[in-house]
Amino acid sequence: MSYTSRRGRRPSEYASKSSHSFIINDPDVSGFLANCDYPKDVEDVDFDKVPTYTVKNLTSNPIKNIIAIDGGRTEVPVRREFPSSVLTFFQFGALYFTMADLENLYIKPFIEPSEISKLKEIQRLKFILPTKNIRVSGMDTLKNSVRKSIYDFFMQNPQGDKKFIESFKWLLFEDFQSSISFWNLASCPTCGQRDIKLKSEEMEKDYTFKCPSCKEIIYLTDTFRLHEIIDNEIGAGGIIGYLGNVLEQVVLIHLIWVILQIKPSLLNEVLFIKDGQLAFFGQTANIHEPMKALIKYLIEKHSIYLAGLEKSGAFVEHADEIADKLAPGTAILLNNDYIYRYIIPGRPDATDPYGSTTYYGRKVIYKADDERVYVVTLPTGDISVSPEAKDFPNIDIILQNIKKLKCDMYDSSLIPVSLVNNLVSLSNHPSSVILEKFARNTISSR
Ligand SMILES: [Zn+2]
């Protein structure tokens, strides 16, 4: 997320790469590589043409509260005797604290972990995904076990009487404004019938539909289309990344939904921070459409302070490369030309903005006054090929507050995100044996 820590880790990253030199020396490989495009070196970047923006100082800060959302996951074999039977534990959560508490914390030279636990309020959620060679009772296949597990999770009540399925339905059918009458489902999970219109008015009370062709059940959560990439023999491993991203964003959507019902004015003083991009990928990509509509609605009618922070990937590597060339307090507003020229090898389409089928925001590379560099997606609603500062609502407020969240004790990352990481991360558990035991008990009790 911040380039300093990644630089610190570099020697060990390179240590393992010596074995790769053999492959690069292969004449077939080098011949192939000669015809390929790579991300550009910093020397190739024409800084005169880079669309930069000087981030303004704030006279007053409207942000009073921070909510950070993050998650982690671990794959666990259910029984030692059958290592191919696998479950995936997702653990994710939202961390809440006030800006005032955070500022008090910085006065102290060292922050005790116990003080941090006083600072935050965290909501932790768990979800267990049957991943391979397993089925839950009552379901005939792995695919249907996965579908049912996701649906059941959304039907639980994580926030008292409110269910995730309620806020998800609100998003999908755009109930925040004049609702859309149907959602087009690409294929029926049972019979494969294409383009099924899931009509809001035909939805059952339990958030299910009937396939017009095979009459089998369709869960509202089938709109994630994950069933399309689950194979009963190979497993559901292909959905894990997409699902993790969905679950974290479902927490975000749910919180926005709850705030709009209880006290919409709170949106004027909360900064939401999400780990990773503001986007839906792969099978789940279509969900970016109602999300874009929601962001647009919030920008017009209320307010939304939200940032997606990337820790790794091509954009972070590029930000790392150019960090020294960028003046402190400036942001690069990444446009099509810049992204395809320097970061993602490709040919910019004159009309199709980068990420138009996945993102509900645009990315900037931000170098704070203290020289830390961040890759941030900011919510924009509509996306243009060459965004200008005016296309990023609240850019100064969001970036200035990200700067405030720096944290030296957690490997130069941001306080809330590293805290959530620590608190929800399953890798922090003493061993996966506990999980294995848990898995065994859960399965045998079914
Ligand atoms: Zn069907």
Residues whose N, C-alpha, C, O or C-beta is under 5 A from the ligand:
A	BS01	ZN	C188 T190 C191 G192 Q193 C211 S213 C214 K215
